[in-house]
């Protein structure tokens, strides 16, 4: 933004006082949670300004600080484009550069909530014996040092400092796409704390709150084309612009420390006692379908969700996935029709203005698929319900790994990239590929993947390279 325009904007949108620290200030939070918080303050006031913390890259800090933390959010649809200035971010910190500054703002008495979107791998989860990955290099560091590196490390060390100073804890609000994300975060933080001080761990267990939440809004990656388009609309270049679809949803378990939170219910947030039904519906119906489209669409040569869903074979496959394999694995939330929800999802996926890249969705498959696809697959398998389309999604992921590993044109974006790539390169046939990959991903936990290995090989043979998507349904009959 030009300095004079930026100065004028800040006079129109003065910085609120800080009440929230957000770890992982990516595009999603800025196009979703930040807008809800802005609207809540407009409706009922309160000091809920957000200090953003970047844990891995200084890029967003440079872009936002350079324009006084103001940015535009564009709502994209075939009905036109709407733009608004978002003004709730008060400052941005790059944690590796100023970790003590991050701890200072997290331990400030005015900070009531620490929210986070750090992706699945940012939680440093363990496997079978521990919730926390004690062999993770950042966790090893954080257990031995007061100045942390990881997301869990910052949460624990900041809470420890508040405990020692006699301050109330902040509410920890996870916004990541993880089942029971609040419970998971509590377990990870508690295990970390128990290795520091048992009295501190007891205080954390009895006083701190970790509400579960479910968030939903499609937020495509920001591109130079989007920035140029925003410049045409707003008359200035915005380095930090974000885009989003019209639809949004936020469901939160109403369980906050001392009941301190923005009045989010006024602006459409569902404050409930049990998030699980909403979470499962979204995780499986939306996120599961997204993963299916990402791998099938990529193998068929498409680049975005909107392009892929226009393929007749993919659309028919996804509708069958919703109607049977995923739909029959769910209990719908109160007053919710899964059929209507699926129709709404299809409309959202078809939005031509949303450039939601399949490559973006396909990343971190080893972390996403156990919750989105494998869990309902084994539930349906045990209950005698349809599961073959879910097998197709797993098979497409395996073929996606194979194509990325052997083409040499692009890397596989996954925390187990090296292991998965090595396994695919060593495989001389589909049987070996299935066997090699199913040995790797620790996210499978105790799931009996050996029960599906033979069927996966058959499906990979039947469906070839997955480009002929019109054959999917016929081969599943």
Secondary structure, 3 states (H helix, E strand, C coil): CCHHHHHHHHHHCCCCCEEEEEECCCHHHHHCHHHHHHHHHHHHCCCCEEEEEECCCCHHHHHHHCCCCCEEEEEEECCEEEEEEECCEEEEEECCCCHHHHHHHHCCCCCCEEEECCCHHHHCECCCCCCECCCCHHHHHHHHCCCCCCHHHHHHHHHHHHHHHCCCCCEEEECCCCCCHHHHHHHHHHHHHHCCCHHHHHHHHHHCCCCCEEEECCCCCCCHHHHHHHHHHHCCCCCCCEEECCCCEEEEECCCHHHCCCCHHHHCCEEECCCHHHHHHHHHHHHHHHHHHHHHHHHCCCCEHHHHHCCHHHHHHHHHHHHHHHHHHCCCCCCCCHHHHHHHHHHHHCCCCCCCEHHHHHCCHHHHHHHHHHHHHHHHHHHCCCCHHHHHHHHHHHHHHHHHHHHCCCCCCCCCHHHHHHHHHHCCCHHHHHHHHHCCCHHHCCCCHHHCHHHHHHHHHHCCCCCCHHHHHHHHC
